[in-house]
Amino acid sequence: MVRGGVAVLRKYGNFVDDLRLYVRGGTGGMGYPRLGGEGGRGGDVWFVARERITLKSVREKYPLKRFVAGTGANSSVKALKGEKGKDCEVHVPLGISVLCDDGKQIGELNAAGERFLAARGGLGGSLATNFVPCKGQRRIVRLDLKLIADVGLVGFPNAGKSSLLSKVSHAKPEIANYAFTTIQPQLGKIMYADYKQILVADLPGLIEGAHANKGMGHKFLKHVERTKQLLLVVDISGFQLSVKTQFRTAFETILLLTKELELYKEELLTKPALLAINKMDLPCAKDNLNELMKQLQNPQDYVHLLEEEMIPTNTLEFKDIIPISTYTGEGIEELKACIRKSIAEEAEQENEEYRKKKLLLLQTSEEQMNRR
């Protein structure tokens, strides 16, 4: 048991979603008092978002995790205005939040090419500074990665999320019949016949109490924040983590997953959601599905099955409920079609809201012009 635990920790360590760095802007150049010359400003430290970059690669490339920009050039008789010091650019992945050492967020980078000024260079020596240069800004910052994906797979361990990801995409996650097969986030792309691509993230399995950092805790839940929509994957036969924990039916599992999301961040329940009922190839699966559908239609009649503190304040509204079997392939194509439809509907809704805002701005602008 101990050896197995060590293996799990080592493998999870291969995925880095949090990195602490020291950054310092360059010192300014010396001024030239006799001729009123001004030293060059110190260089700046920038974080620049790039595709195909990981925090692991940043850590490996810069093991000291120190980034210092260049010093500004001194003023001289030949060049009274010293040149600015060389900037230091650090390439980071998309989906990065930049935090101060006290945990306060000071910036984020979500699209390729976006830049964040991490440390500003010091002013060069001039009359205002008695020709003495200033040191650059220095601080310790933390890069916090939250995966960006169209769809986030949410489910308790062994619900079949890894198997589902392997069925709908070209990803090859580890699959086995024990609980924690996914111990680091996995990304895959659903490829459609017309070359449309949808990015899916299989995230480490939740357990009861994940909101309080039990199990994978926040290492899982923070990655849900930047997925456009949720896909809950539930075992139709129910779930039990171990012989020491209570057995949960499929309906109870859905409520508990909802509760964990709600306790971590209530806004997560406003995301569009689909529900995949997995393992429909098992005996009694159809009877269990009929019972589950009755419970989902009138959840208020069945919530008493759970302890009061485990009942979510709000329930998830599922756009579609799709019975599937990752073993036989049943319902997989239908699920892929539902995912695409849901993504398209949300995009259209966003576009419509954007058009309405633009129209409102134009109307307001015209009214202001007419008043003049």
C-alpha positions in Angstrom: 0.0 0.0 0.0 2.8 2.4 0.9 4.7 1.7 -2.4 1.5 2.3 -4.4 0.9 5.6 -2.6 4.5 6.8 -3.4 3.9 5.9 -7.1 0.7 8.0 -7.2 2.4 11.0 -5.6 5.4 10.8 -8.0 3.1 10.7 -11.0 1.0 13.6 -9.9 4.2 15.5 -9.4 4.9 15.4 -13.1 2.0 17.8 -13.6 2.7 21.3 -12.4 -0.1 23.8 -12.0 1.5 26.2 -9.5 4.9 27.9 -9.7 6.6 30.5 -7.4 9.0 32.9 -9.1 11.3 35.8 -8.1 11.2 38.7 -10.5 13.2 41.9 -10.5 13.2 44.9 -12.9 16.6 46.2 -14.0 18.3 49.1 -12.2 18.4 52.4 -14.0 21.6 53.8 -15.5 23.8 56.5 -13.9 23.0 60.2 -14.8 25.7 62.7 -15.9 25.5 65.6 -13.5 27.9 67.9 -15.3 25.8 68.0 -18.5 22.4 67.1 -17.1 22.5 63.7 -18.7 19.9 61.1 -17.9 20.6 57.4 -17.4 18.5 54.8 -19.2 15.6 53.1 -17.4 16.1 49.6 -16.2 14.5 46.8 -18.3 11.1 45.3 -17.3 10.1 41.7 -16.6 7.1 40.5 -18.7 5.1 37.3 -18.7 3.9 36.5 -22.2 1.3 33.8 -22.9 2.3 31.2 -25.5 0.7 28.0 -26.7 2.5 24.7 -26.2 4.2 26.0 -23.0 3.7 24.3 -19.6 4.7 25.4 -16.1 6.7 22.2 -15.9 8.8 23.3 -18.9 9.3 26.7 -17.3 10.5 25.1 -14.1 12.9 22.8 -16.0 14.3 25.6 -18.2 14.8 28.0 -15.3 15.6 25.8 -12.2 16.5 28.9 -10.1 13.1 30.5 -10.9 14.7 33.9 -10.9 14.1 36.5 -13.6 16.1 39.8 -13.7 15.9 42.4 -16.4 18.9 44.3 -17.8 20.4 47.5 -16.3 19.9 50.8 -18.0 22.9 52.3 -19.8 24.8 55.1 -18.1 24.6 58.7 -19.4 27.8 59.8 -21.1 29.2 62.6 -23.2 28.5 60.6 -26.3 25.0 59.6 -25.2 23.4 62.0 -22.7 20.3 59.9 -22.7 21.2 56.3 -21.8 19.5 53.4 -23.5 16.8 51.4 -21.7 17.9 48.1 -20.2 17.0 44.8 -21.9 13.5 43.5 -21.0 13.2 40.0 -19.7 10.3 38.0 -21.3 9.1 34.8 -19.7 6.9 32.6 -21.8 4.0 31.1 -19.8 1.0 28.9 -20.7 -2.5 30.1 -21.4 -4.9 30.1 -18.5 -2.4 31.6 -16.0 -3.4 33.8 -13.0 -0.6 35.9 -11.5 -0.8 36.2 -7.7 1.3 38.2 -5.2 3.0 36.2 -2.5 0.0 37.0 -0.2 -2.4 35.3 -2.6 -3.9 38.5 -4.1 -4.5 38.2 -7.9 -2.8 40.9 -9.9 -3.3 39.7 -13.4 -4.2 36.9 -15.8 -3.2 35.6 -19.2 -5.8 33.8 -21.2 -5.0 34.2 -24.9 -1.8 33.7 -26.9 0.2 36.9 -27.1 -1.2 38.6 -24.0 1.4 40.2 -21.8 1.6 41.1 -18.1 4.2 43.5 -16.5 5.6 41.5 -13.6 8.3 43.9 -12.5 9.0 47.4 -13.7 12.5 48.7 -14.2 14.0 51.5 -12.1 14.3 55.1 -13.4 17.7 56.2 -14.6 19.6 58.9 -12.7 18.5 62.4 -13.6 18.1 65.9 -12.0 14.9 64.6 -10.2 16.9 61.8 -8.5 20.1 63.9 -8.0 21.5 61.8 -10.9 21.4 58.6 -8.8 19.7 55.6 -10.5 16.7 53.8 -8.9 16.5 50.1 -8.4 13.9 48.1 -10.2 10.8 46.6 -8.7 11.3 43.2 -7.2 8.8 40.7 -5.8 7.9 37.1 -5.5 4.9 36.1 -7.6 3.0 32.8 -8.1 1.7 31.5 -11.4 -1.5 29.6 -10.9 -2.7 27.5 -13.9 -6.4 26.8 -14.5 -7.0 24.7 -17.6 -9.0 26.3 -20.4 -11.3 23.8 -22.1 -14.7 23.8 -23.7 -16.0 20.9 -21.6 -14.9 19.7 -18.2 -15.7 16.1 -17.1 -16.9 16.0 -13.6 -17.5 12.8 -11.6 -16.5 10.6 -8.7 -13.6 8.2 -9.1 -14.3 5.2 -11.4 -17.3 6.8 -13.0 -15.7 6.2 -16.4 -14.4 9.7 -17.3 -11.0 8.4 -18.5 -12.7 5.8 -20.7 -15.1 8.4 -22.0 -12.2 10.7 -22.9 -10.5 7.9 -24.8 -13.7 7.1 -26.7 -14.5 10.7 -27.8 -11.0 11.9 -28.5 -7.4 10.8 -29.4 -6.3 11.1 -25.8 -4.9 8.0 -24.1 -5.4 8.4 -20.3 -4.7 5.6 -17.9 -7.7 3.4 -17.5 -8.2 0.7 -14.8 -10.8 -0.7 -12.4 -9.6 1.0 -9.3 -10.7 4.4 -8.0 -8.0 7.0 -8.7 -6.8 6.3 -12.2 -6.8 10.0 -13.1 -4.4 11.7 -10.8 -3.5 14.6 -13.1 -5.7 16.6 -15.6 -5.9 15.1 -19.1 -6.9 17.0 -22.2 -8.3 15.6 -25.4 -10.0 17.0 -28.5 -13.2 15.7 -30.0 -12.7 15.7 -33.8 -15.8 16.0 -36.0 -16.1 15.0 -39.6 -16.2 18.6 -40.8 -12.9 19.3 -38.8 -14.7 21.0 -35.9 -12.7 20.5 -32.7 -13.9 20.7 -29.1 -11.4 20.6 -26.2 -12.4 18.3 -23.3 -10.6 18.1 -19.9 -10.8 15.0 -17.7 -10.1 16.3 -14.2 -9.0 14.3 -11.2 -11.8 12.5 -9.4 -13.8 14.3 -6.7 -14.6 12.7 -3.4 -17.0 13.9 -0.7 -15.3 16.8 1.0 -13.3 17.9 -2.0 -14.4 21.5 -1.4 -12.5 21.4 1.9 -9.4 20.1 0.1 -9.9 16.4 0.8 -8.5 14.0 -1.8 -7.4 16.1 -4.9 -9.4 19.0 -3.4 -8.7 22.4 -4.9 -6.2 20.9 -7.3 -9.2 19.5 -9.1 -11.9 22.1 -8.5 -9.9 25.2 -9.6 -9.6 23.7 -13.1 -13.4 23.6 -13.4 -13.6 27.4 -13.3 -12.3 28.0 -16.9 -14.3 25.3 -18.6 -17.2 26.7 -20.7 -19.5 23.9 -19.6 -19.7 20.8 -17.4 -20.3 17.2 -18.3 -21.2 15.2 -15.3 -20.3 11.5 -15.7 -22.2 9.2 -13.3 -22.1 5.4 -12.8 -25.7 4.1 -13.1 -25.0 1.4 -10.6 -23.9 3.9 -7.9 -20.6 4.6 -6.2 -18.7 3.6 -3.1 -15.1 4.8 -2.7 -14.1 2.0 -0.2 -15.6 -0.5 2.2 -15.3 2.2 4.9 -17.4 4.7 3.1 -21.2 4.8 2.4 -22.6 3.5 -0.9 -24.3 6.2 -3.0 -26.9 5.7 -5.7 -26.6 7.5 -9.0 -29.1 10.1 -7.8 -27.2 10.7 -4.6 -24.0 10.9 -6.6 -25.4 13.7 -8.7 -26.5 15.7 -5.6 -23.2 15.2 -4.0 -21.2 16.3 -7.0 -23.5 19.4 -7.2 -22.9 20.1 -3.5 -19.1 19.9 -3.9 -19.2 22.4 -6.8 -21.6 24.7 -4.9 -19.4 24.7 -1.8 -16.3 25.5 -3.7 -17.8 28.3 -5.9 -21.5 28.8 -6.3 -21.1 30.4 -9.7 -20.0 27.0 -11.2 -23.7 25.9 -11.0 -24.6 28.6 -13.6 -22.5 26.9 -16.2 -24.3 24.9 -18.9 -24.3 21.2 -17.9 -24.9 17.9 -19.6 -25.3 14.5 -17.8 -23.8 11.3 -19.1 -25.2 8.1 -17.4 -22.4 5.6 -17.8 -22.1 1.8 -17.7 -25.5 1.1 -19.3 -24.1 -2.3 -20.3 -24.4 -3.6 -16.7 -27.3 -5.8 -15.5 -30.3 -3.9 -14.2 -29.0 -0.7 -15.8 -32.3 0.1 -17.5 -34.3 -0.4 -14.4 -31.9 1.9 -12.5 -32.1 4.4 -15.3 -35.9 4.5 -15.1 -35.7 5.1 -11.4 -33.1 7.8 -11.8 -35.1 9.7 -14.4 -38.1 9.7 -12.0 -35.8 11.1 -9.2 -34.4 13.8 -11.5 -37.9 14.9 -12.6 -39.0 15.5 -9.0 -35.8 15.8 -7.0 -37.6 17.5 -4.0 -39.3 14.2 -3.3 -36.0 12.3 -2.9 -33.5 14.7 -1.4 -34.4 13.3 2.1 -32.2 10.3 1.1 -29.2 12.4 1.9 -28.0 14.0 5.1 -29.2 17.6 5.3 -25.7 19.1 5.1 -25.1 17.2 1.9 -28.2 18.6 0.1 -27.3 21.3 -2.4 -29.1 24.7 -2.1 -29.5 24.7 -5.9 -29.7 21.9 -8.4 -28.0 21.7 -11.8 -30.3 22.1 -14.8 -29.1 19.6 -17.4 -29.5 20.5 -21.0 -29.4 16.9 -22.0 -29.2 13.5 -20.2 -27.5 10.8 -22.3 -27.3 7.1 -21.3 -23.9 5.7 -22.5 -21.6 2.8 -22.2 -17.9 3.4 -22.8 -17.5 -0.4 -22.9 -19.9 -1.1 -25.8 -19.9 2.4 -27.3 -23.6 2.9 -26.8 -24.7 6.6 -26.9 -21.2 7.9 -27.6 -22.0 9.5 -30.9 -25.2 11.0 -29.5 -23.2 12.5 -26.6 -20.7 14.0 -29.1 -23.6 15.5 -31.0 -25.1 16.9 -27.8 -21.8 18.5 -26.7 -21.4 20.2 -30.1 -25.0 21.4 -30.1 -24.7 22.8 -26.6 -21.4 24.6 -27.3 -22.9 26.1 -30.5 -26.0 27.3 -28.6 -23.9 29.0 -25.9 -21.7 30.7 -28.6 -24.8 32.0 -30.4 -26.2 33.3 -27.1 -22.9 35.1 -26.4 -22.9 36.6 -29.9 -26.5 37.7 -29.5 -25.7 39.4 -26.1 -22.6 41.1 -27.7 -24.8 42.4 -30.6 -27.4 43.8 -28.2 -24.6 45.6 -26.3 -23.2 47.1 -29.4 -26.6 48.2 -30.6 -27.3 49.8 -27.2 -24.0 51.7 -27.4 -24.8 52.9 -30.9 -28.2 54.1 -29.9 -26.8 55.9 -26.8 -24.2 57.5 -28.9 -26.7 58.7 -31.5 -29.0 60.2 -28.7 -26.0 62.1 -27.3 -25.1 63.5 -30.7 -28.7 64.5 -31.4 -28.8 66.4 -28.0 -25.8 68.5 -29.1 
